[in-house]
Amino acid sequence: MYIRFVVNRIDGNSHQPQGVFTAAYDLLESGDMSPDEHVYLSELLTWFADNLRIPNRANITDRATFWYFASARLFIGRMWELANPLKTHDIFVSTQTCETLGCCIYGDAHQVAAYPSPYDAPIRTA
């Protein structure tokens, strides 16, 4: 099973719900956070940058969405931490799950990148 963290906005490139990382960086750059919130969110994003492999973006277009394997529990737990500052600023965070993704273009031990495909299993939002 795959898990994706999304917010209540549609991404202009993928036409899918926007991912939490994009929303977090947008919030960080908005100037709408207190200094303590800014430090907290910056530290969380730095943790991900240090611990989650970032694939070569030259091989992945902006249409791709990133999903965690359900077994990536450490990263999933940290994603819930990343959701907290977003919720504080009225950005609703939810998860999507999917059993099968039909067009994966990247994968590592924790995540995959996929294009939306008619071969995807139904995506469920929680």
C-alpha positions as CSV (number, residue, x, y, z in Angstrom):
1,M,0.0,0.0,0.0
2,Y,1.1,3.6,-0.7
3,I,0.4,6.6,1.4
4,R,0.4,10.3,0.3
5,F,0.0,13.4,2.5
6,V,-1.9,16.2,0.8
7,V,-3.6,19.5,1.6
8,N,-6.8,21.0,0.5
9,R,-5.4,22.7,-2.6
10,I,-5.1,21.4,-6.2
11,D,-1.6,21.6,-7.6
12,G,-1.3,23.5,-10.8
13,N,1.1,21.0,-12.4
14,S,-0.2,17.6,-11.4
15,H,-3.8,18.6,-11.1
16,Q,-3.9,16.4,-8.0
17,P,-4.2,17.5,-4.4
18,Q,-1.1,19.5,-3.5
19,G,1.5,17.6,-1.5
20,V,2.4,18.6,2.1
21,F,6.0,19.6,1.2
22,T,4.9,22.2,-1.3
23,A,2.4,23.6,1.2
24,A,5.1,23.6,3.9
25,Y,7.6,25.5,1.8
26,D,4.9,28.0,0.7
27,L,4.0,28.6,4.3
28,L,7.6,29.0,5.3
29,E,8.1,31.6,2.6
30,S,4.8,33.4,3.3
31,G,5.9,35.4,6.3
32,D,2.8,34.4,8.2
33,M,4.5,32.5,10.9
34,S,5.9,33.5,14.3
35,P,9.7,33.2,14.7
36,D,9.2,30.0,16.8
37,E,6.9,28.4,14.2
38,H,9.4,29.3,11.4
39,V,12.2,27.6,13.3
40,Y,10.2,24.5,14.0
41,L,9.0,24.1,10.4
42,S,12.5,24.8,9.1
43,E,14.0,22.1,11.4
44,L,11.4,19.6,10.2
45,L,12.1,20.3,6.6
46,T,15.8,20.1,7.2
47,W,15.3,16.7,8.8
48,F,13.5,15.4,5.7
49,A,16.2,16.9,3.4
50,D,18.9,15.1,5.5
51,N,17.0,11.8,5.7
52,L,14.8,11.3,2.7
53,R,16.5,10.8,-0.7
54,I,15.6,13.5,-3.2
55,P,15.6,12.0,-6.7
56,N,17.1,13.8,-9.7
57,R,14.3,16.2,-10.7
58,A,15.6,16.2,-14.3
59,N,14.1,12.8,-14.7
60,I,10.8,13.6,-13.0
61,T,8.3,16.2,-14.2
62,D,6.1,18.3,-12.0
63,R,3.1,16.0,-12.9
64,A,4.5,13.3,-10.7
65,T,3.2,12.7,-7.2
66,F,5.2,11.2,-4.4
67,W,3.9,8.3,-2.2
68,Y,5.4,6.5,0.8
69,F,5.4,2.8,1.2
70,A,3.2,1.9,4.2
71,S,6.3,0.4,5.7
72,A,8.1,3.8,5.9
73,R,6.8,4.4,9.4
74,L,9.5,6.8,10.5
75,F,8.8,9.1,7.6
76,I,5.0,8.8,8.0
77,G,5.3,9.7,11.7
78,R,7.4,12.8,10.8
79,M,4.9,13.8,8.1
80,W,2.2,14.0,10.9
81,E,4.6,16.3,12.7
82,L,5.0,18.4,9.5
83,A,1.2,18.6,9.3
84,N,0.9,20.4,12.7
85,P,2.2,23.9,11.7
86,L,0.0,23.7,8.5
87,K,-3.1,22.9,10.6
88,T,-2.3,25.9,12.8
89,H,-2.5,28.1,9.7
90,D,-5.8,26.5,8.5
91,I,-4.3,24.3,5.9
92,F,-6.1,21.0,6.2
93,V,-3.9,17.9,5.9
94,S,-5.3,14.5,4.9
95,T,-3.9,11.2,3.5
96,Q,-4.6,9.3,0.4
97,T,-4.0,5.6,0.1
98,C,-3.7,3.4,-2.9
99,E,-3.0,-0.3,-3.2
100,T,-1.5,-0.1,-6.7
101,L,0.1,2.7,-8.7
102,G,0.2,2.0,-12.4
103,C,2.9,4.3,-13.6
104,C,5.8,4.6,-11.1
105,I,8.8,6.4,-12.5
106,Y,11.0,6.5,-9.4
107,G,11.4,4.4,-6.3
108,D,13.7,3.9,-3.3
109,A,13.4,2.1,0.0
110,H,10.8,4.6,1.4
111,Q,8.9,6.2,-1.5
112,V,7.9,6.2,-5.2
113,A,7.0,8.9,-7.7
114,A,4.1,8.1,-10.0
115,Y,2.1,9.7,-12.7
116,P,-1.7,9.5,-12.4
117,S,-2.7,6.5,-14.5
118,P,-5.9,4.6,-15.4
119,Y,-4.1,1.6,-14.0
120,D,-4.1,3.0,-10.5
121,A,-6.2,1.2,-7.9
122,P,-8.9,3.5,-6.4
123,I,-7.4,6.3,-4.3
124,R,-9.0,6.7,-0.9
125,T,-8.8,9.9,1.1
126,A,-8.9,9.9,4.9
